[in-house]
Amino acid sequence: MTMAGIHPVSSKEHMLEPTDIFVVASHEDKQSQKMMVAGAKKAGISTERMLYTVMINEYSNKGLIRIRAGNTLFTIAAFEGRLGLVRSYNGDTAENFVENMHQFLESARRMGFDTLIAQTHTPEIVRLLKIAVRKMKDPAVKTKFDSAKGIFAITTGQKRD
């Protein structure tokens, strides 16, 4: 971030503080901002500020697993059956975001997750997710996107017992 405004910052050039990642993520996530309109109006704050507050509260949940890759923060809510519900907060460039997601997917697999679920209604994010998944180079890694529900599922490899 610079005096020129709020924008993604390449983690190869500068690592942001987590609070700055949330600032960038809340600024860039126009879809989630739309969902904040009523609450923000009631609170008398901008949708961006409301989204920032929600992101901080989500990330602060002690029951979640937190992972950082570059200028992207990830959380995983773990469920039975090696299933994880994922949320990402990105402050990185698109190119680095793909690499950050790839690192995250590899880490989640090593942590024992066979399936990861994320919610997104943004076609660009779905495209980047698919690129990151292809980098895993494992034929057992599969993706499924339900565009009506905005649910993206990733099988991280061969199912384990």
Secondary structure, 3 states (H helix, E strand, C coil): CECCECCCCCCCCCCCCHHHHHHHHHHHCHHHHHHCHHHHHHHCCCHHHHHHHHHHHHHCCCCCEEEEECCEEEEEEEECCCEEEEEEEECCCHHHHHHHHHHHHHHHHHCCCCEEEEECCCHHHHHHHHHHHHCCCCCCCEEEEECCCCEEEEECCCCCC
